[in-house]
Amino acid sequence: MKEGLTQKQWITLLGMTIAAFIFNTSEFMPIGLLIDISKDFHMTEANAGMIITIYAWVVMLLSLPLMMLVSRFSYKKLLLNCVAFFGISHIMSVIAPSFIFLLLSRIGVACAHSVFWSIATPIAVKLVSEKFRSFAMSMVVTGTSIAMIAGLPLGRIIGLHFGWRMTFLSIAVIAFILFFYILFSFPEMSNGRKLSMHRLPLLLRKPMLQGLYIVTFVIVTAYYTSYSYIEPFLFQIAKLSENMITIALIVFGASGIFGSLIFSVFYKKYEKYFFFASIVSIMLVLFLLTPVSSSLLLIIFIFAFWGMVVTAYNVSGQAAIINAAPAGTASVAMSIYSGLYNLGIGTGSWLGGIITTNISILYLGYFGGIIALAGCMYCLYRIVPLLVKSKA
């Protein structure tokens, strides 16, 4: 445990970690249940994958407008409303009689997601002193890693044995418990002054933010071109059993904790190059995905490395956004980041579906790798020089 943090700070950081856990478990859950959902509604996996694409695009479209709308409210009030609406939307998923109804309920979850990921990192850094900001951000990202370690695989296991609807019901129950945890344990925190539309151009004209936003969209598109269809890829190309697919996903998530740890230990020291190194690593993983698919040992190794570098990329990207945002605009800067991140998820899922349907699922990694290469070249040209200059 970090010396210097109070018990109250630990309690609230734990709450943010749990919140990140359930929000990311829910976001990624359809990936692990795509086959069952498609069978239940008598459609192809590519068509069922639209709930991933549309979810991400809704988050992209609504992150900034919703954050602008609610920016005058306190962080605690925003968080409570997000969690409550999130839980209710999952109940609607449980009772969905059709795929359209399920899609609408997922849009409700996406609205809660839009606001949550705009405020999660700003809340975490606001809870602690400057000395512990990197640690607080890594705690939130740890919730994401735990979602991949336990949430996604456990949800998949529940779905396989009791039906995918029970998976969403389990998330709803945790969300309602978390609501009362936040209600009684979180302090009141201001959200700064309301951001008006006329200030947005000033925010968007910052070169560092421009570069980070572009790279975010490109790299996430590359990553999700492959990851959105990783379950059928492992089943059809790598010939893994259902249990081994679950193990591979657990390894992916577990290694994310190491990515979070690497960030908290080394980011400050190597801040100039940490972000760039993480996206280069993602590119390498994508190019290697198909070549290693014939070896179980290499698949497990590449999944471990993949999970680690994706987590390192996510948290270093958020840190860079927070550092580049003008005072009082962190939550709005993060809402734009969240929107573009989810635009990348949706675009990657859409591209992955096209490749899977019209070319071959075998080539997902290669297409993702080419897109990631473009992101690496842009980052080297645009972002790295700005980081070097700012830290000189």
C-alpha positions as CSV (number, residue, x, y, z in Angstrom):
1,M,0.0,0.0,0.0
2,K,1.1,3.5,-0.7
3,E,2.2,5.3,2.5
4,G,0.8,8.8,2.7
5,L,-2.7,8.0,1.5
6,T,-5.5,8.3,4.1
7,Q,-8.0,5.7,4.8
8,K,-10.7,7.9,3.2
9,Q,-8.6,8.2,0.0
10,W,-8.1,4.4,-0.1
11,I,-11.9,3.8,0.3
12,T,-12.7,6.2,-2.6
13,L,-10.0,4.9,-4.9
14,L,-11.3,1.4,-4.3
15,G,-14.7,2.6,-5.2
16,M,-13.4,4.0,-8.5
17,T,-11.5,0.8,-9.2
18,I,-14.7,-1.2,-8.7
19,A,-16.6,1.2,-10.9
20,A,-14.0,0.9,-13.7
21,F,-14.3,-2.9,-13.3
22,I,-18.0,-3.1,-13.9
23,F,-18.1,-0.5,-16.6
24,N,-15.4,-2.2,-18.6
25,T,-16.7,-5.7,-17.9
26,S,-20.0,-4.5,-19.4
27,E,-18.3,-2.9,-22.4
28,F,-16.3,-5.9,-23.3
29,M,-18.8,-8.6,-22.3
30,P,-20.4,-9.0,-25.8
31,I,-17.0,-9.9,-27.1
32,G,-16.9,-13.0,-24.9
33,L,-20.6,-13.9,-25.5
34,L,-20.8,-13.0,-29.2
35,I,-21.5,-16.6,-30.3
36,D,-24.2,-17.2,-27.8
37,I,-25.9,-13.9,-28.5
38,S,-25.9,-14.5,-32.2
39,K,-27.4,-18.0,-31.7
40,D,-30.1,-16.7,-29.4
41,F,-31.3,-14.1,-32.0
42,H,-30.6,-16.3,-35.0
43,M,-28.0,-14.1,-36.7
44,T,-24.4,-14.2,-37.8
45,E,-21.6,-13.3,-35.5
46,A,-20.7,-10.3,-37.7
47,N,-24.3,-9.0,-37.4
48,A,-24.4,-9.6,-33.7
49,G,-21.1,-7.7,-33.4
50,M,-23.0,-4.6,-34.3
51,I,-23.9,-4.2,-30.6
52,I,-20.2,-3.6,-30.1
53,T,-19.9,-1.1,-33.0
54,I,-23.1,0.8,-32.2
55,Y,-22.3,0.9,-28.5
56,A,-18.9,2.5,-29.3
57,W,-20.3,4.9,-31.8
58,V,-23.0,6.1,-29.3
59,V,-20.3,6.7,-26.7
60,M,-18.3,8.6,-29.4
61,L,-21.3,10.8,-30.3
62,L,-22.5,11.5,-26.8
63,S,-19.4,11.8,-24.6
64,L,-18.8,15.5,-25.3
65,P,-22.4,16.7,-25.5
66,L,-23.4,14.9,-22.3
67,M,-20.3,16.1,-20.5
68,M,-21.0,19.7,-21.6
69,L,-24.6,19.3,-20.4
70,V,-23.7,18.0,-16.9
71,S,-20.4,19.8,-16.3
72,R,-22.0,22.1,-13.7
73,F,-22.9,19.2,-11.4
74,S,-20.6,17.8,-8.7
75,Y,-18.5,14.7,-9.4
76,K,-20.3,12.7,-6.8
77,K,-23.7,13.5,-8.2
78,L,-22.6,12.6,-11.7
79,L,-21.1,9.4,-10.5
80,L,-24.2,8.3,-8.6
81,N,-26.4,9.0,-11.6
82,C,-24.1,7.2,-14.0
83,V,-24.0,4.1,-11.9
84,A,-27.8,4.1,-11.3
85,F,-28.6,4.5,-15.0
86,F,-26.0,1.9,-15.8
87,G,-27.7,-0.7,-13.5
88,I,-31.2,0.0,-14.9
89,S,-30.0,-0.3,-18.5
90,H,-28.6,-3.8,-17.7
91,I,-31.9,-4.9,-16.3
92,M,-33.4,-3.9,-19.6
93,S,-30.7,-6.1,-21.3
94,V,-31.8,-9.0,-19.2
95,I,-35.4,-8.9,-20.3
96,A,-34.7,-8.0,-24.0
97,P,-37.2,-9.9,-26.1
98,S,-35.4,-9.0,-29.4
99,F,-32.0,-7.9,-30.7
100,I,-33.3,-4.4,-31.3
101,F,-34.4,-4.2,-27.6
102,L,-31.0,-5.5,-26.5
103,L,-29.4,-2.9,-28.7
104,L,-31.5,-0.1,-27.2
105,S,-30.6,-1.2,-23.7
106,R,-26.9,-1.2,-24.6
107,I,-27.3,2.4,-25.9
108,G,-28.5,3.2,-22.4
109,V,-25.4,1.6,-20.9
110,A,-23.4,3.6,-23.5
111,C,-24.9,6.9,-22.2
112,A,-23.7,6.1,-18.7
113,H,-20.4,5.0,-20.0
114,S,-20.0,8.3,-21.9
115,V,-20.1,10.4,-18.7
116,F,-18.3,7.9,-16.4
117,W,-15.1,7.7,-18.5
118,S,-15.1,11.5,-18.8
119,I,-15.0,11.9,-15.1
120,A,-13.2,8.7,-13.8
121,T,-9.6,9.9,-14.3
122,P,-10.3,13.5,-13.1
123,I,-12.0,12.1,-10.0
124,A,-9.0,9.8,-9.2
125,V,-6.4,12.5,-9.5
126,K,-8.5,15.0,-7.6
127,L,-8.7,12.6,-4.7
128,V,-4.9,12.6,-4.0
129,S,-2.0,15.0,-4.0
130,E,0.3,15.6,-7.0
131,K,2.7,13.0,-5.7
132,F,0.1,10.2,-6.0
133,R,-1.6,11.1,-9.3
134,S,0.1,8.4,-11.3
135,F,-0.8,5.8,-8.7
136,A,-4.4,7.0,-8.6
137,M,-4.7,6.7,-12.4
138,S,-3.1,3.2,-12.3
139,M,-5.8,2.2,-9.7
140,V,-8.6,3.1,-12.1
141,V,-6.8,1.2,-14.9
142,T,-6.4,-1.7,-12.5
143,G,-10.2,-1.9,-12.5
144,T,-10.1,-2.4,-16.2
145,S,-7.4,-5.1,-15.9
146,I,-9.5,-6.9,-13.3
147,A,-12.4,-6.7,-15.6
148,M,-10.3,-8.6,-18.2
149,I,-8.9,-11.0,-15.6
150,A,-12.1,-11.9,-13.7
151,G,-15.0,-9.9,-15.2
152,L,-14.9,-10.9,-18.8
153,P,-13.9,-14.6,-18.3
154,L,-16.3,-15.0,-15.4
155,G,-19.1,-13.4,-17.4
156,R,-18.3,-15.7,-20.2
157,I,-18.5,-18.7,-17.9
158,I,-21.8,-17.6,-16.4
159,G,-23.1,-17.0,-20.0
160,L,-22.0,-20.5,-21.1
161,H,-23.6,-22.3,-18.2
162,F,-26.7,-20.1,-17.4
163,G,-27.2,-18.0,-20.5
164,W,-25.8,-14.6,-21.5
165,R,-28.7,-12.8,-19.8
166,M,-27.5,-13.9,-16.3
167,T,-24.2,-12.3,-17.1
168,F,-25.9,-8.9,-17.5
169,L,-28.0,-9.5,-14.4
170,S,-24.9,-10.1,-12.4
171,I,-23.4,-6.7,-13.5
172,A,-26.6,-4.9,-12.6
173,V,-26.5,-6.3,-9.1
174,I,-22.9,-5.2,-8.6
175,A,-23.9,-1.7,-9.9
176,F,-26.7,-1.2,-7.4
177,I,-24.4,-2.3,-4.5
178,L,-21.8,0.2,-5.8
179,F,-24.4,2.9,-5.9
180,F,-24.8,2.7,-2.1
181,Y,-21.1,2.4,-1.5
182,I,-20.5,5.7,-3.4
183,L,-23.5,7.3,-1.7
184,F,-22.1,6.8,1.8
185,S,-18.3,6.8,1.3
186,F,-17.5,9.4,-1.3
187,P,-16.8,13.1,-0.5
188,E,-18.4,15.9,-2.3
189,M,-16.1,17.2,-5.1
190,S,-16.6,20.2,-7.3
191,N,-16.4,19.8,-11.1
192,G,-14.8,23.2,-11.8
193,R,-16.8,25.8,-13.7
194,K,-19.2,24.9,-16.4
195,L,-17.5,24.7,-19.8
196,S,-19.2,26.7,-22.5
197,M,-19.1,25.9,-26.2
198,H,-17.1,29.0,-27.1
199,R,-14.1,27.7,-25.1
200,L,-13.9,24.4,-27.0
201,P,-11.9,25.8,-29.9
202,L,-9.2,26.9,-27.4
203,L,-9.1,23.4,-26.1
204,L,-9.0,21.7,-29.5
205,R,-6.3,24.0,-30.9
206,K,-3.7,22.8,-28.4
207,P,-1.1,20.8,-30.6
208,M,-0.5,18.1,-28.0
209,L,-4.2,17.4,-27.5
210,Q,-4.7,17.4,-31.3
211,G,-2.0,14.8,-31.8
212,L,-3.1,12.6,-28.9
213,Y,-6.7,12.6,-30.1
214,I,-5.6,11.5,-33.6
215,V,-3.3,8.8,-32.4
216,T,-6.0,7.5,-30.0
217,F,-8.5,7.0,-32.8
218,V,-5.9,5.3,-35.1
219,I,-4.4,3.0,-32.5
220,V,-7.7,1.9,-31.0
221,T,-9.1,1.3,-34.5
222,A,-6.1,-1.0,-35.2
223,Y,-6.5,-2.8,-31.9
224,Y,-10.2,-3.5,-32.1
225,T,-10.1,-4.6,-35.7
226,S,-8.6,-7.7,-34.3
227,Y,-9.8,-7.8,-30.7
228,S,-13.6,-7.4,-31.4
229,Y,-13.5,-10.8,-33.1
230,I,-10.9,-12.5,-31.0
231,E,-13.2,-15.2,-29.7
232,P,-14.1,-16.6,-33.2
233,F,-10.5,-16.0,-34.3
234,L,-9.2,-18.2,-31.5
235,F,-11.9,-20.8,-32.2
236,Q,-11.5,-21.0,-36.0
237,I,-7.9,-20.1,-36.6
238,A,-6.1,-21.2,-33.5
239,K,-8.4,-24.2,-33.0
240,L,-8.7,-23.5,-29.2
241,S,-11.4,-25.1,-27.1
242,E,-13.9,-23.0,-25.2
243,N,-12.0,-23.4,-22.0
244,M,-8.7,-22.4,-23.6
245,I,-10.3,-19.3,-25.1
246,T,-11.4,-18.4,-21.6
247,I,-7.8,-19.0,-20.3
248,A,-6.4,-16.8,-23.0
249,L,-8.7,-14.0,-22.1
250,I,-7.8,-14.4,-18.4
251,V,-4.1,-14.2,-19.3
252,F,-4.8,-11.0,-21.4
253,G,-6.5,-9.4,-18.5
254,A,-4.1,-10.5,-15.8
255,S,-1.1,-9.1,-17.7
256,G,-2.9,-5.7,-17.7
257,I,-2.0,-5.4,-14.0
258,F,1.6,-5.6,-14.9
259,G,1.1,-2.9,-17.5
260,S,-0.5,-0.7,-14.8
261,L,2.4,-1.4,-12.5
262,I,5.0,-0.6,-15.1
263,F,3.2,2.7,-15.7
264,S,3.1,3.7,-12.0
265,V,6.9,2.8,-11.6
266,F,8.4,4.0,-14.9
267,Y,6.1,6.6,-16.5
268,K,7.5,9.7,-14.7
269,K,11.1,8.6,-15.5
270,Y,10.5,7.8,-19.1
271,E,7.6,10.1,-19.9
272,K,9.1,11.3,-23.2
273,Y,9.0,7.9,-24.8
274,F,6.6,5.7,-22.7
275,F,3.5,6.4,-24.8
276,F,5.3,5.8,-28.1
277,A,6.9,2.6,-26.9
278,S,3.4,1.3,-25.9
279,I,1.9,1.9,-29.4
280,V,4.9,0.3,-31.2
281,S,4.4,-2.7,-29.0
282,I,0.7,-2.9,-29.9
283,M,1.6,-2.8,-33.6
284,L,4.1,-5.7,-33.2
285,V,1.5,-7.8,-31.4
286,L,-1.1,-7.3,-34.2
287,F,1.4,-8.3,-36.9
288,L,2.3,-11.4,-34.9
289,L,-1.2,-12.6,-34.1
290,T,-1.7,-14.8,-37.1
291,P,1.9,-16.2,-37.3
292,V,1.8,-17.4,-33.7
293,S,-1.8,-18.9,-33.9
294,S,-0.5,-22.4,-34.6
295,S,1.3,-22.6,-31.2
296,L,-0.6,-22.6,-27.9
297,L,2.5,-21.5,-26.0
298,L,3.1,-18.6,-28.3
299,I,-0.6,-17.5,-28.3
300,I,-0.5,-17.4,-24.5
301,F,2.8,-15.4,-24.5
302,I,1.5,-12.9,-27.1
303,F,-1.8,-12.5,-25.2
304,A,0.2,-11.8,-22.0
305,F,2.3,-9.2,-23.8
306,W,-0.7,-7.7,-25.6
307,G,-2.7,-7.2,-22.4
308,M,0.3,-5.5,-20.7
309,V,1.1,-3.1,-23.5
310,V,-2.5,-2.2,-24.1
311,T,-3.0,-1.3,-20.5
312,A,0.3,0.7,-20.5
313,Y,-1.0,2.6,-23.6
314,N,-4.4,3.3,-22.1
315,V,-3.1,4.8,-18.8
316,S,-0.2,6.7,-20.4
317,G,-2.6,8.2,-23.0
318,Q,-5.0,9.3,-20.2
319,A,-2.1,10.8,-18.3
320,A,-0.9,12.7,-21.3
321,I,-4.5,14.1,-21.9
322,I,-4.7,15.2,-18.2
323,N,-1.3,16.9,-18.4
324,A,-2.1,18.7,-21.7
325,A,-5.5,19.9,-20.7
326,P,-5.8,23.5,-19.5
327,A,-6.8,24.1,-15.9
328,G,-10.5,23.3,-15.2
329,T,-11.0,21.4,-18.5
330,A,-9.8,17.9,-17.6
331,S,-13.2,16.3,-17.6
332,V,-14.2,17.7,-21.0
333,A,-10.8,16.9,-22.5
334,M,-11.3,13.3,-21.2
335,S,-14.8,13.3,-22.7
336,I,-13.4,14.0,-26.2
337,Y,-10.7,11.4,-25.6
338,S,-13.4,8.9,-24.5
339,G,-15.5,9.7,-27.6
340,L,-12.6,9.3,-30.0
341,Y,-11.5,6.1,-28.2
342,N,-14.9,4.6,-28.7
343,L,-15.0,5.9,-32.3
344,G,-11.9,3.8,-32.7
345,I,-13.6,0.8,-31.1
346,G,-16.6,1.1,-33.3
347,T,-14.6,1.6,-36.4
348,G,-12.3,-1.3,-35.6
349,S,-15.2,-3.6,-34.9
350,W,-16.9,-2.5,-38.2
351,L,-13.7,-3.1,-40.2
352,G,-13.2,-6.4,-38.4
353,G,-16.7,-7.5,-39.4
354,I,-16.0,-6.5,-43.0
355,I,-12.7,-8.4,-43.1
356,T,-14.2,-11.4,-41.4
357,T,-17.2,-11.6,-43.8
358,N,-15.7,-10.6,-47.1
359,I,-12.0,-11.6,-46.8
360,S,-11.0,-13.9,-44.0
361,I,-10.8,-13.8,-40.2
362,L,-7.2,-15.0,-40.7
363,Y,-6.0,-11.6,-41.8
364,L,-7.5,-9.5,-38.9
365,G,-4.1,-9.0,-37.3
366,Y,-2.4,-7.9,-40.5
367,F,-5.0,-5.3,-41.2
368,G,-4.8,-4.0,-37.6
369,G,-1.0,-3.9,-37.8
370,I,-1.0,-1.8,-40.9
371,I,-3.3,0.7,-39.3
372,A,-1.2,0.7,-36.1
373,L,1.9,1.4,-38.2
374,A,0.3,4.6,-39.5
375,G,-0.4,5.6,-35.9
376,C,3.2,4.9,-34.9
377,M,4.6,7.0,-37.8
378,Y,2.3,9.9,-36.9
379,C,3.2,9.7,-33.2
380,L,6.9,9.7,-34.0
381,Y,6.5,12.8,-36.2
382,R,3.9,14.8,-34.1
383,I,3.8,13.8,-30.5
384,V,7.3,12.6,-29.5
385,P,8.9,16.0,-30.5
386,L,6.3,17.8,-28.4
387,L,6.9,15.6,-25.4
388,V,10.7,16.0,-25.7
389,K,10.3,19.8,-26.0
390,S,7.9,20.0,-23.0
391,K,10.2,17.9,-20.8
392,A,13.4,19.5,-21.9
